Structures are given as structure tokens and as C-alpha cells.
Amino acid sequence: MWLLHARAVEPDAPYWPGRRWLAAVDAAVWPLLWVLVFSHAPKPVGIVGPFVAAVALLCALERLRRALWVNHRYRFTTWRWGRVAAALVLMGLVMKLMLST
């Protein structure tokens, strides 16, 4: 038996001056970073490299469309993953302090 759970719709993001252009930069940079990571791989990646580039381009176009024309539904990727990275750095610092004493 399948159980389906419908999540509540997230409220619209607040608008502030410059949000649309900052969202467009955020939308374009993350797929570009994936392409850069795969293009600088230490070993040849074969067909995976061009495939990742093609998928990243499609994702970038969709994200750019949402960032520019449906901006109230765009969520910043940098903010989401920046919090995760900050939490990991904080945990690492705490562990370093705990092990150094």
C-alpha cells in the first residue's frame, strides 16, 4: 500500500531590490561550477563530462527562467548549501578544539 503525503505550498519569497539579478547570478553559477568540477577531474571522465555539461545547461536554463520570470518561487542555492557548509565547518572547529585539549 502506498502512502502519499502532500506538503504545504511554501509561501512566496519576499521581494527586495536586486533580488531578481542576484537570483539570476545564483541560478547560473551553480551549474557552471558542476561543469568546472567535471572538466578538472584528475582522470578522464569519457562521455560523462559532456553529459554533465548538457544536463547542467538544461538545469541552468530552467533555474534562470525561474529566477527571472517566476522570482517569487526561486530559492537561493547558495543560501541553502552555505548553511550546510557553515554547519560542517563549525562542527570541524568544535572537534578540533575538543581533540586539541
VENGI-V780200 format. One record per residue. RES is the residue in one letter. SS is DSSP state (alpha for helix, beta for strand, coil for the rest). D_LAST is the distance of its C-alpha to the last C-alpha in Angstrom with 1 decimal. Layout:
BEGIN
((RES | SS | D_LAST) (RES | SS | D_LAST))
END
This chain:
BEGIN
((M | coil | 53.3) (W | coil | 51.5) (L | coil | 49.8) (L | coil | 49.6) (H | coil | 47.5) (A | coil | 48.4) (R | coil | 45.7) (A | coil | 46.7) (V | coil | 47.5) (E | coil | 44.9) (P | coil | 46.3) (D | coil | 47.3) (A | coil | 44.7) (P | coil | 45.4) (Y | coil | 47.2) (W | coil | 46.2) (P | coil | 47.7) (G | coil | 46.4) (R | alpha | 45.0) (R | alpha | 47.6) (W | alpha | 46.9) (L | alpha | 43.1) (A | alpha | 43.5) (A | alpha | 45.8) (V | alpha | 43.2) (D | alpha | 40.6) (A | alpha | 43.1) (A | alpha | 44.0) (V | alpha | 40.6) (W | alpha | 38.9) (P | alpha | 41.7) (L | alpha | 41.8) (L | alpha | 38.1) (W | alpha | 38.9) (V | alpha | 41.8) (L | alpha | 39.7) (V | alpha | 37.0) (F | alpha | 39.8) (S | alpha | 41.7) (H | coil | 38.8) (A | coil | 38.1) (P | coil | 37.4) (K | coil | 40.2) (P | coil | 43.6) (V | coil | 43.6) (G | coil | 47.4) (I | alpha | 49.0) (V | alpha | 45.8) (G | alpha | 45.2) (P | alpha | 48.6) (F | alpha | 48.2) (V | alpha | 44.9) (A | alpha | 46.5) (A | alpha | 49.5) (V | alpha | 47.5) (A | alpha | 45.2) (L | alpha | 48.4) (L | alpha | 49.8) (C | alpha | 46.6) (A | alpha | 46.5) (L | alpha | 50.2) (E | alpha | 49.6) (R | alpha | 46.5) (L | alpha | 48.5) (R | alpha | 51.4) (R | alpha | 49.3) (A | alpha | 47.5) (L | alpha | 50.8) (W | alpha | 53.3) (V | coil | 51.5) (N | alpha | 48.7) (H | alpha | 48.3) (R | alpha | 47.1) (Y | coil | 44.7) (R | coil | 41.0) (F | coil | 38.6) (T | alpha | 36.7) (T | alpha | 34.3) (W | alpha | 33.3) (R | alpha | 32.9) (W | alpha | 30.8) (G | alpha | 29.0) (R | alpha | 27.5) (V | alpha | 26.4) (A | alpha | 24.8) (A | alpha | 23.1) (A | alpha | 21.7) (L | alpha | 20.4) (V | alpha | 18.8) (L | alpha | 17.2) (M | alpha | 15.9) (G | alpha | 14.6) (L | alpha | 12.7) (V | alpha | 11.3) (M | alpha | 10.4) (K | alpha | 8.8) (L | alpha | 6.6) (M | alpha | 5.9) (L | alpha | 5.6) (S | alpha | 3.8) (T | coil | 0.0))
END
